[in-house]
Amino acid sequence: MTAVSPSSLPSLPRPAVILLAVLLAVKLALLAALGPALFPDSALYLDLGRAVLDDPGWWRNGGWGSSFAPPALLRPWGYPLLIAATRRLAGDGFGTLLCVAQCLASTAVLAMLGRLARHLVGDGRRVTALLMLASLSGFVLFDGALLTDSLYTDLFLAVMLTLASRTLCGPAPGPVLGLILGVAWAASLSLRDVGLYHTVLPLAALALASRRHRLGAGRMAGLGACFLIPIACYVGLVMGWNDLRTGHPFFSITGGVNWLWPSVNIADRGLAQPFDCSDPVCRAARRHGVAKGMEGVNGLAEALWQDDGLDPVALGKVTLAHALGVARTHPVAFVASVLGNMQPAHLGDLAFNPLANLNELTRLHSALGARLVPALREAVQGIRHGAWGLLPVLILEILLAGAALAGLVLFVVGVPLAAWRRGLSGAGGTVLFLWATAILFIASYSLVHLEMRHAMPVIPLVLLATLWAARQARGGKGAKSPAQDGRIVL
């Protein structure tokens, strides 16, 4: 006996299907016209992908001892291997082929998001609006970029949306589904190794789905084991490979650099003096000084490597100990820095402000490089210098920025209140879990350093939960019937 209905998710409303088809066509047209977008990190992935094809010994050479973060050890190899495979298939057109695959994958995930939203809120117009906002929250930009963000977001969301769907309706998750989702999660780790920390999120979702279906402790544990088997195999494979290449069985060295971010951010913001201790990081800071931002982080890591002879593994131990020491010594400054890292105005824009996201697309795309319209600050400065034609742009941007912040407040405050009022036994509990997933995901990055593209995997969850909370505030009870809202089956 199960606690939820065995019925499947409803199909997408017809306007949402049309929207997804149009959006896919637009993304492919932009890709054909502009080509794949290149970012600073793209060069590293391209170089590693080229090495797979050109250097027969690439898999044995990790570059150990060449720097504090050798490129061959710094990033997971999933994306370079995709680059190598598509280059083998398509030659110089490999970038376009890879980006087309990214466009198709994100469209499929948006369809999953729309079907879950259709089940939760019912109204086809709201579902279509949700998909529009989600598609403009970075998908257009990063689908067409040679970066890991698009595919990582797709894999993360595919796992989380599948589990949320099985919690609400459909058959109970079984061992085969657990294995499939574990393979998908392991694939996501091959794109972004920090995702290993977030493995607790799908495990919690599996537990929630198992509890809703009353599977019992034994079956719940078995599902968790099925999910973890592919992940454990992948992690063990990477650690063994690194041991072969370097003599050190580690999974990732990125922490060696990233654990320096809290101190650099605290110093940049004038919150405290994080380098007033006597550990190796503080000594290096006093010897060499500390620049701002990424330059400061890399400068400290370079100093620790050059002066103290710290290899990447030893560097990670030293910088983690330093970060924990700063958190203990300057707790108020540390918490203030974490809250500052969250950048609520930018998060609100990323989720709820299409104009801001289109501006970022045109500003960051390597083939464009200029904003669609002046940014808010630029519009204010232009008006101060007599450019009154920017006044409508300024008014629109102020209104959209205000609406974005209001949407973020509704998400942070309104979702838990609506879930409490609705009850945690059905949709309310599932949406509250998605809310907690987004909060914990963003908070985990903010403990160290958050760039807005890092938040991309949970922005659709933010939109979905906010839409549900708004629907509850208006007294929504459930989905319309197919006769009330034309839809087709995907």
C-alpha positions as CSV (number, residue, x, y, z in Angstrom):
1,M,0.0,0.0,0.0
2,T,1.3,3.4,-0.9
3,A,0.7,6.8,0.6
4,V,0.3,8.6,-2.7
5,S,-1.6,8.1,-5.9
6,P,0.0,5.8,-8.5
7,S,-1.1,8.2,-11.3
8,S,1.6,9.8,-13.4
9,L,2.3,13.5,-13.8
10,P,0.0,15.5,-16.0
11,S,1.2,16.4,-19.5
12,L,2.4,19.9,-20.4
13,P,-0.2,22.5,-21.4
14,R,-0.2,23.2,-25.2
15,P,1.2,26.8,-24.8
16,A,4.1,25.5,-22.8
17,V,4.9,23.0,-25.5
18,I,4.9,25.7,-28.1
19,L,7.0,27.9,-25.9
20,L,9.7,25.2,-25.4
21,A,9.7,24.6,-29.2
22,V,10.2,28.3,-29.9
23,L,12.9,28.7,-27.2
24,L,14.8,25.7,-28.6
25,A,14.6,27.2,-32.1
26,V,15.8,30.6,-30.8
27,K,18.7,29.0,-28.9
28,L,19.8,27.0,-32.0
29,A,19.5,30.1,-34.2
30,L,21.6,32.1,-31.8
31,L,24.2,29.3,-31.8
32,A,24.2,29.2,-35.6
33,A,24.6,32.9,-35.8
34,L,27.1,33.6,-33.0
35,G,28.8,30.3,-32.4
36,P,29.6,28.8,-29.0
37,A,30.4,31.3,-26.3
38,L,33.8,31.2,-24.7
39,F,34.5,32.1,-21.1
40,P,37.9,32.3,-19.2
41,D,37.4,28.7,-17.9
42,S,36.6,27.5,-21.4
43,A,40.3,27.6,-22.4
44,L,41.2,25.0,-19.7
45,Y,38.6,22.5,-20.8
46,L,39.5,23.0,-24.5
47,D,43.2,22.4,-23.7
48,L,42.5,19.3,-21.7
49,G,40.2,18.0,-24.5
50,R,42.8,18.6,-27.1
51,A,45.4,16.7,-24.9
52,V,43.1,13.6,-24.9
53,L,43.4,13.5,-28.7
54,D,47.0,14.7,-29.2
55,D,48.9,13.2,-26.2
56,P,48.9,9.4,-25.8
57,G,50.2,9.7,-22.3
58,W,47.7,12.3,-21.1
59,W,46.1,9.9,-18.6
60,R,49.4,9.3,-16.8
61,N,50.5,12.9,-16.5
62,G,48.9,15.0,-13.8
63,G,51.5,17.7,-13.8
64,W,52.3,17.1,-10.1
65,G,54.8,19.5,-8.8
66,S,54.4,22.0,-11.6
67,S,52.2,24.4,-9.7
68,F,49.9,24.8,-6.7
69,A,47.0,23.7,-8.9
70,P,48.1,21.8,-12.0
71,P,45.5,22.1,-14.8
72,A,45.2,18.4,-15.3
73,L,44.3,17.9,-11.7
74,L,42.3,21.1,-11.1
75,R,39.1,20.2,-13.0
76,P,37.1,16.9,-13.5
77,W,37.6,15.3,-16.8
78,G,34.0,14.7,-17.8
79,Y,33.7,17.8,-20.0
80,P,37.2,17.5,-21.6
81,L,36.3,14.0,-22.6
82,L,33.1,15.2,-24.1
83,I,35.0,17.9,-26.0
84,A,37.4,15.2,-27.3
85,A,34.6,12.9,-28.4
86,T,32.7,15.7,-30.2
87,R,35.9,16.9,-31.8
88,R,36.5,13.4,-33.1
89,L,33.0,13.3,-34.5
90,A,32.6,16.8,-35.9
91,G,36.1,18.2,-36.3
92,D,36.2,22.0,-36.0
93,G,32.4,22.0,-35.6
94,F,32.7,20.1,-32.2
95,G,31.7,23.2,-30.2
96,T,28.4,23.6,-32.1
97,L,27.6,19.9,-31.8
98,L,28.3,20.0,-28.0
99,C,26.2,23.1,-27.5
100,V,23.3,21.7,-29.6
101,A,23.3,18.7,-27.2
102,Q,23.2,21.1,-24.3
103,C,20.3,22.9,-25.8
104,L,18.4,19.7,-26.2
105,A,19.1,18.5,-22.7
106,S,18.0,21.7,-21.1
107,T,14.8,21.7,-23.1
108,A,14.0,18.2,-21.9
109,V,14.7,19.2,-18.3
110,L,12.4,22.3,-18.7
111,A,9.7,19.9,-19.9
112,M,10.2,17.9,-16.7
113,L,9.9,21.1,-14.7
114,G,6.8,22.1,-16.5
115,R,5.0,18.8,-15.9
116,L,5.8,18.9,-12.2
117,A,4.6,22.5,-12.0
118,R,1.4,21.4,-13.9
119,H,0.8,18.9,-11.1
120,L,1.4,21.4,-8.3
121,V,-0.4,24.5,-9.6
122,G,-2.6,23.3,-12.5
123,D,-2.9,26.7,-14.3
124,G,-1.3,26.4,-17.8
125,R,-0.6,30.1,-18.0
126,R,1.4,30.1,-14.8
127,V,3.3,27.0,-16.0
128,T,4.2,28.7,-19.3
129,A,5.3,31.8,-17.4
130,L,7.5,29.7,-15.1
131,L,9.1,28.0,-18.1
132,M,9.8,31.4,-19.7
133,L,11.5,32.8,-16.5
134,A,13.5,29.6,-16.1
135,S,14.6,29.6,-19.7
136,L,15.8,33.2,-19.3
137,S,17.6,32.6,-16.0
138,G,20.8,31.6,-17.7
139,F,19.8,28.7,-19.8
140,V,20.1,30.7,-23.1
141,L,23.6,31.8,-22.2
142,F,25.1,28.7,-20.8
143,D,23.5,26.2,-23.2
144,G,25.5,27.9,-25.9
145,A,28.7,28.1,-23.9
146,L,31.7,25.7,-23.7
147,L,31.4,25.3,-19.9
148,T,30.2,22.6,-17.6
149,D,27.3,24.7,-16.2
150,S,24.5,23.8,-18.6
151,L,25.0,20.0,-18.5
152,Y,25.7,20.0,-14.7
153,T,22.4,21.9,-14.2
154,D,20.5,19.5,-16.4
155,L,21.8,16.4,-14.5
156,F,21.2,17.9,-11.1
157,L,17.7,18.9,-12.0
158,A,16.9,15.7,-13.7
159,V,17.7,13.7,-10.5
160,M,15.9,16.1,-8.2
161,L,12.8,16.6,-10.3
162,T,12.5,12.9,-10.9
163,L,12.6,12.2,-7.1
164,A,10.1,15.1,-6.4
165,S,7.8,13.6,-9.0
166,R,8.0,10.1,-7.5
167,T,7.2,11.6,-4.1
168,L,4.1,13.3,-5.4
169,C,2.7,10.7,-7.7
170,G,3.6,7.7,-9.8
171,P,5.0,4.4,-8.7
172,A,7.5,4.1,-5.8
173,P,11.1,4.4,-6.7
174,G,12.8,1.0,-7.2
175,P,16.4,-0.3,-7.4
176,V,16.7,0.2,-11.1
177,L,15.6,3.9,-10.8
178,G,18.0,4.3,-7.9
179,L,20.9,3.0,-10.1
180,I,20.0,5.2,-13.0
181,L,19.8,8.3,-10.8
182,G,23.1,7.3,-9.2
183,V,24.7,7.1,-12.7
184,A,23.3,10.5,-13.5
185,W,24.6,11.9,-10.3
186,A,28.1,10.4,-10.9
187,A,28.1,11.9,-14.3
188,S,27.4,15.3,-12.8
189,L,30.4,14.8,-10.5
190,S,32.5,14.3,-13.6
191,L,31.5,17.8,-14.5
192,R,31.7,19.6,-11.1
193,D,33.4,17.8,-8.3
194,V,32.0,20.0,-5.6
195,G,28.7,18.3,-6.2
196,L,30.0,15.4,-4.1
197,Y,29.1,17.6,-1.0
198,H,25.5,17.9,-2.3
199,T,25.0,14.1,-2.6
200,V,23.1,14.4,0.7
201,L,20.3,16.2,-1.2
202,P,19.1,13.4,-3.6
203,L,19.7,10.9,-0.7
204,A,17.2,12.9,1.4
205,A,14.8,13.1,-1.6
206,L,15.0,9.3,-1.9
207,A,14.2,8.9,1.8
208,L,11.3,11.3,1.5
209,A,9.9,9.4,-1.5
210,S,10.4,6.1,0.3
211,R,8.6,7.4,3.3
212,R,5.6,8.7,1.3
213,H,5.3,5.3,-0.3
214,R,5.7,3.5,3.0
215,L,8.5,1.3,1.7
216,G,10.0,0.6,5.1
217,A,13.5,1.0,6.5
218,G,15.0,-1.9,4.7
219,R,13.8,-0.9,1.2
220,M,14.8,2.7,1.9
221,A,18.3,1.6,2.8
222,G,18.5,-0.6,-0.3
223,L,17.4,2.3,-2.5
224,G,20.1,4.5,-1.0
225,A,22.7,1.8,-1.6
226,C,21.6,1.5,-5.2
227,F,22.0,5.2,-5.7
228,L,25.4,5.3,-4.0
229,I,27.0,2.4,-5.8
230,P,27.7,4.3,-9.1
231,I,28.9,7.3,-7.1
232,A,31.2,5.3,-5.0
233,C,32.6,3.5,-8.1
234,Y,33.2,6.9,-9.8
235,V,34.9,8.4,-6.7
236,G,37.0,5.3,-6.2
237,L,38.0,5.4,-9.9
238,V,39.1,9.0,-9.7
239,M,41.0,8.5,-6.4
240,G,42.8,5.5,-7.9
241,W,43.6,7.4,-11.1
242,N,45.0,10.3,-9.1
243,D,47.1,7.9,-7.0
244,L,48.5,6.5,-10.3
245,R,49.3,10.0,-11.6
246,T,50.6,11.6,-8.4
247,G,51.1,9.0,-5.7
248,H,48.3,10.6,-3.7
249,P,44.8,9.1,-3.6
250,F,42.6,12.2,-3.5
251,F,39.3,13.1,-5.2
252,S,39.8,16.8,-5.8
253,I,42.4,19.6,-5.1
254,T,40.0,22.5,-5.7
255,G,39.6,23.0,-1.9
256,G,43.2,23.9,-1.6
257,V,42.5,27.2,-3.4
258,N,38.8,27.7,-2.5
259,W,39.3,27.6,1.2
260,L,41.2,30.9,0.9
261,W,38.1,32.7,-0.3
262,P,36.5,33.4,3.1
263,S,39.6,35.3,4.4
264,V,40.1,37.2,1.2
265,N,36.4,38.2,1.1
266,I,36.4,39.3,4.8
267,A,39.5,41.4,4.1
268,D,38.1,42.9,0.9
269,R,34.9,44.0,2.7
270,G,36.7,45.3,5.8
271,L,34.8,43.1,8.2
272,A,37.8,41.9,10.2
273,Q,41.6,41.2,10.0
274,P,41.6,37.5,9.0
275,F,45.3,37.4,8.5
276,D,46.3,38.4,12.0
277,C,47.1,34.8,13.1
278,S,50.3,32.8,13.0
279,D,49.4,30.0,10.7
280,P,51.2,29.5,7.3
281,V,48.4,31.4,5.4
282,C,48.7,34.5,7.7
283,R,52.5,34.4,7.4
284,A,52.3,34.3,3.6
285,A,49.9,37.2,3.7
286,R,52.2,39.3,5.8
287,R,55.2,38.5,3.6
288,H,53.6,39.1,0.2
289,G,50.4,41.1,0.9
290,V,47.0,40.1,-0.3
291,A,45.3,41.5,-3.5
292,K,41.5,41.6,-4.0
293,G,39.3,38.8,-5.2
294,M,40.7,35.9,-7.3
295,E,44.0,37.6,-7.7
296,G,44.4,37.6,-3.9
297,V,43.3,33.9,-3.6
298,N,45.8,32.8,-6.3
299,G,48.5,35.0,-4.9
300,L,48.3,33.4,-1.5
301,A,48.2,29.9,-3.0
302,E,51.2,30.6,-5.1
303,A,53.1,32.0,-2.0
304,L,52.3,28.8,0.0
305,W,53.5,26.6,-2.9
306,Q,56.7,28.6,-3.5
307,D,57.8,29.6,0.0
308,D,56.5,26.6,2.1
309,G,56.7,23.9,-0.6
310,L,53.1,22.9,-0.1
311,D,51.9,20.4,-2.8
312,P,48.1,20.6,-3.7
313,V,47.1,18.0,-1.0
314,A,49.1,19.7,1.7
315,L,47.8,23.1,0.6
316,G,44.2,21.9,1.0
317,K,44.9,20.8,4.6
318,V,46.5,24.1,5.5
319,T,43.9,26.3,3.9
320,L,41.0,24.3,5.4
321,A,42.6,24.6,8.8
322,H,43.0,28.4,8.2
323,A,39.4,28.8,7.1
324,L,38.1,27.0,10.2
325,G,40.3,29.1,12.4
326,V,39.0,32.3,10.9
327,A,35.4,31.1,11.4
328,R,36.2,30.5,15.1
329,T,38.2,33.7,15.7
330,H,36.0,36.1,13.7
331,P,32.5,34.4,13.8
332,V,30.5,37.6,13.2
333,A,32.7,38.7,10.2
334,F,32.5,35.1,8.8
335,V,28.7,35.1,9.0
336,A,28.5,38.6,7.5
337,S,30.8,37.5,4.6
338,V,28.6,34.4,4.0
339,L,25.5,36.6,3.9
340,G,27.3,39.0,1.5
341,N,28.2,36.1,-0.7
342,M,24.6,35.2,-1.2
343,Q,24.0,38.6,-3.1
344,P,20.2,38.6,-2.7
345,A,19.7,41.4,-5.3
346,H,21.6,39.3,-7.9
347,L,19.9,36.1,-6.9
348,G,16.5,37.8,-7.3
349,D,17.5,39.1,-10.8
350,L,18.8,35.6,-11.8
351,A,15.4,34.0,-11.0
352,F,12.8,36.8,-11.7
353,N,14.3,39.5,-13.9
354,P,14.4,38.5,-17.6
355,L,15.9,41.9,-18.7
356,A,18.8,41.6,-16.3
357,N,19.5,38.1,-17.6
358,L,19.3,39.1,-21.2
359,N,21.7,41.9,-20.4
360,E,24.1,39.4,-18.9
361,L,23.8,37.2,-22.0
362,T,24.8,40.1,-24.3
363,R,27.5,41.4,-22.0
364,L,29.2,38.1,-21.3
365,H,28.8,36.3,-24.7
366,S,32.2,36.3,-26.4
367,A,30.7,37.2,-29.7
368,L,28.7,40.2,-28.3
369,G,30.3,41.8,-25.3
370,A,27.8,44.7,-24.8
371,R,24.6,45.0,-22.8
372,L,21.3,45.0,-24.5
373,V,20.3,48.1,-22.6
374,P,22.4,50.1,-20.0
375,A,22.5,48.6,-16.6
376,L,20.7,50.4,-13.7
377,R,23.8,52.2,-12.5
378,E,24.7,53.2,-16.1
379,A,21.2,54.5,-16.7
380,V,21.4,56.7,-13.5
381,Q,24.7,58.1,-14.5
382,G,23.5,58.8,-18.1
383,I,20.5,60.7,-16.8
384,R,22.7,62.7,-14.5
385,H,24.6,63.8,-17.6
386,G,21.5,64.8,-19.5
387,A,20.6,61.5,-21.3
388,W,16.9,61.8,-20.6
389,G,16.1,59.2,-23.2
390,L,17.3,56.6,-20.7
391,L,14.5,57.5,-18.3
392,P,12.0,54.9,-19.6
393,V,14.8,52.3,-19.3
394,L,15.6,53.4,-15.8
395,I,11.9,53.2,-14.7
396,L,11.6,49.7,-16.3
397,E,14.7,48.4,-14.6
398,I,13.7,49.8,-11.2
399,L,10.3,48.1,-11.5
400,L,11.8,44.8,-12.6
401,A,14.5,44.9,-9.8
402,G,11.7,45.6,-7.2
403,A,9.6,42.8,-8.6
404,A,12.7,40.4,-8.5
405,L,13.4,41.3,-4.8
406,A,9.7,40.8,-4.0
407,G,9.8,37.4,-5.7
408,L,12.9,36.4,-3.7
409,V,11.2,37.5,-0.4
410,L,8.1,35.4,-1.4
411,F,10.4,32.5,-1.9
412,V,12.3,32.8,1.3
413,V,9.4,33.6,3.6
414,G,6.2,32.7,1.7
415,V,7.1,29.1,0.8
416,P,7.6,27.8,4.3
417,L,4.5,29.7,5.5
418,A,2.4,28.2,2.7
419,A,3.7,24.7,3.3
420,W,2.9,25.0,7.0
421,R,-0.6,26.1,6.3
422,R,-1.1,23.5,3.6
423,G,0.4,20.7,5.6
424,L,3.5,18.6,5.1
425,S,1.9,15.3,4.2
426,G,1.5,16.0,0.4
427,A,2.5,18.8,-2.0
428,G,3.4,21.1,0.9
429,G,6.1,18.8,2.2
430,T,7.6,18.2,-1.3
431,V,7.7,21.9,-2.1
432,L,9.2,22.6,1.3
433,F,11.9,20.1,0.6
434,L,12.7,21.8,-2.8
435,W,12.8,25.1,-0.9
436,A,15.3,23.7,1.6
437,T,17.3,22.2,-1.3
438,A,17.7,25.6,-2.9
439,I,18.5,27.3,0.4
440,L,21.1,24.7,1.4
441,F,22.7,24.6,-2.1
442,I,23.2,28.4,-2.2
443,A,24.3,28.5,1.4
444,S,26.9,25.8,0.8
445,Y,28.5,27.8,-1.9
446,S,28.2,31.0,0.0
447,L,30.3,29.5,2.9
448,V,33.2,29.9,0.5
449,H,32.4,31.9,-2.7
450,L,29.4,32.1,-4.9
451,E,29.3,33.2,-8.5
452,M,25.8,33.6,-9.9
453,R,26.2,30.8,-12.5
454,H,26.9,28.4,-9.6
455,A,23.3,28.9,-8.4
456,M,21.8,27.9,-11.8
457,P,20.9,24.3,-10.8
458,V,18.4,25.5,-8.1
459,I,16.9,28.6,-9.8
460,P,14.2,26.5,-11.4
461,L,13.4,25.1,-8.0
462,V,13.2,28.6,-6.6
463,L,10.7,29.5,-9.4
464,L,8.6,26.4,-8.9
465,A,8.4,26.8,-5.1
466,T,7.5,30.5,-5.5
467,L,4.8,29.8,-8.0
468,W,3.3,27.2,-5.7
469,A,3.4,29.6,-2.8
470,A,1.7,32.4,-4.8
471,R,-0.9,29.9,-6.0
472,Q,-1.6,28.9,-2.3
473,A,-1.9,32.6,-1.4
474,R,-4.6,32.9,-4.0
475,G,-6.5,29.9,-2.7
476,G,-5.5,27.5,-5.5
477,K,-6.7,24.0,-5.0
478,G,-5.4,21.9,-7.8
479,A,-5.0,21.4,-11.5
480,K,-7.6,22.3,-14.1
481,S,-9.0,19.6,-16.2
482,P,-7.7,19.0,-19.7
483,A,-10.9,20.4,-21.1
484,Q,-10.3,23.7,-19.3
485,D,-6.7,24.0,-20.3
486,G,-5.6,22.5,-23.7
487,R,-2.6,20.3,-23.4
488,I,-0.8,17.6,-25.3
489,V,1.2,14.6,-24.1
490,L,5.0,14.6,-24.4
